[in-house]
Amino acid sequence: MPFNPKELKVTVYEQYKKGHSNWLFTLDCAVQCGIRDVNTLTNIAFYLHHPELNYRSLTSDESLLIAEWKSFRTIALLRLGRSASASGNSQSQLINATKQM
């Protein structure tokens, strides 16, 4: 099912509409509002950074975008309080991924 930010809780959607400059705050807002699905959290961060994709699903030949989505997933897991090592990524990889975004 494609991601549709209009289906987010109102508080989260209002924050989402402000754009990617405060994307970590938007993720935290989503978690605080009860969103626990890691894919939803990942999509929030990813599509905030890629509005040009119009929320379409990625295709298998878009390896750079897929890698970026996975980096956001690692961050979403951490925002949920899960360990970075559980997803197979080291803390330094996460810090580097965050700096690049």
C-alpha positions as CSV (number, residue, x, y, z in Angstrom):
1,M,0.0,0.0,0.0
2,P,1.5,3.4,-1.0
3,F,2.3,5.9,1.7
4,N,-0.3,8.7,2.1
5,P,0.7,11.4,4.7
6,K,-3.0,12.6,4.8
7,E,-3.8,9.3,6.6
8,L,-1.4,10.2,9.5
9,K,-2.8,11.5,12.8
10,V,-3.8,15.2,12.5
11,T,-1.0,16.3,14.8
12,V,1.6,14.4,12.8
13,Y,0.2,15.5,9.5
14,E,0.4,19.1,10.5
15,Q,4.0,18.7,11.5
16,Y,4.7,16.8,8.2
17,K,3.3,19.7,6.1
18,K,6.0,21.9,7.5
19,G,8.6,20.1,5.4
20,H,11.9,18.2,5.9
21,S,13.8,20.8,7.9
22,N,12.5,19.4,11.1
23,W,12.2,15.8,10.0
24,L,13.5,14.4,13.3
25,F,11.0,16.3,15.3
26,T,8.3,15.0,12.9
27,L,9.4,11.4,13.6
28,D,9.4,12.1,17.4
29,C,6.0,13.6,17.1
30,A,4.7,10.5,15.3
31,V,6.2,8.2,18.0
32,Q,4.7,10.4,20.7
33,C,1.3,10.2,19.0
34,G,1.5,6.4,19.1
35,I,2.8,5.5,15.6
36,R,4.9,2.4,16.2
37,D,5.1,0.9,12.7
38,V,8.7,1.3,11.6
39,N,7.8,1.3,7.9
40,T,5.3,4.2,8.5
41,L,8.0,6.1,10.4
42,T,10.6,5.4,7.7
43,N,8.2,6.6,5.0
44,I,7.5,9.8,6.9
45,A,11.3,10.6,7.0
46,F,12.0,9.4,3.4
47,Y,9.1,11.2,1.7
48,L,9.7,14.4,3.6
49,H,13.1,14.4,1.8
50,H,11.7,13.2,-1.6
51,P,8.5,15.1,-2.3
52,E,9.3,14.8,-6.0
53,L,8.5,11.0,-5.8
54,N,4.8,11.8,-5.0
55,Y,4.7,9.0,-2.5
56,R,5.2,6.3,-5.2
57,S,6.8,3.0,-4.3
58,L,10.4,2.5,-5.1
59,T,11.5,0.1,-7.9
60,S,14.3,-2.4,-7.5
61,D,16.5,-0.5,-9.9
62,E,16.6,2.6,-7.6
63,S,19.4,1.3,-5.4
64,L,20.5,4.7,-4.1
65,L,17.0,5.6,-3.0
66,I,16.5,2.1,-1.5
67,A,19.8,2.5,0.5
68,E,18.6,5.9,1.7
69,W,15.2,4.5,2.8
70,K,17.1,1.8,4.7
71,S,19.2,4.5,6.5
72,F,16.0,6.3,7.5
73,R,14.6,2.9,8.7
74,T,17.6,2.6,11.0
75,I,16.9,6.0,12.4
76,A,13.2,5.2,12.8
77,L,14.2,2.1,14.8
78,L,16.3,4.2,17.1
79,R,13.5,6.7,17.6
80,L,11.4,3.8,18.7
81,G,14.0,3.0,21.3
82,R,15.4,-0.1,19.6
83,S,19.1,-0.8,19.4
84,A,21.0,0.0,16.2
85,S,22.8,-3.3,16.4
86,A,19.4,-5.1,16.1
87,S,19.1,-3.9,12.6
88,G,22.7,-4.8,11.7
89,N,24.1,-1.2,11.7
90,S,26.7,0.2,13.9
91,Q,26.3,3.5,15.7
92,S,29.0,5.1,13.5
93,Q,27.1,4.2,10.4
94,L,24.0,5.8,11.8
95,I,25.8,9.0,12.7
96,N,27.3,9.2,9.2
97,A,23.9,8.6,7.6
98,T,22.3,11.3,9.7
99,K,25.0,13.8,8.8
100,Q,24.4,13.2,5.1
101,M,20.6,14.0,5.4
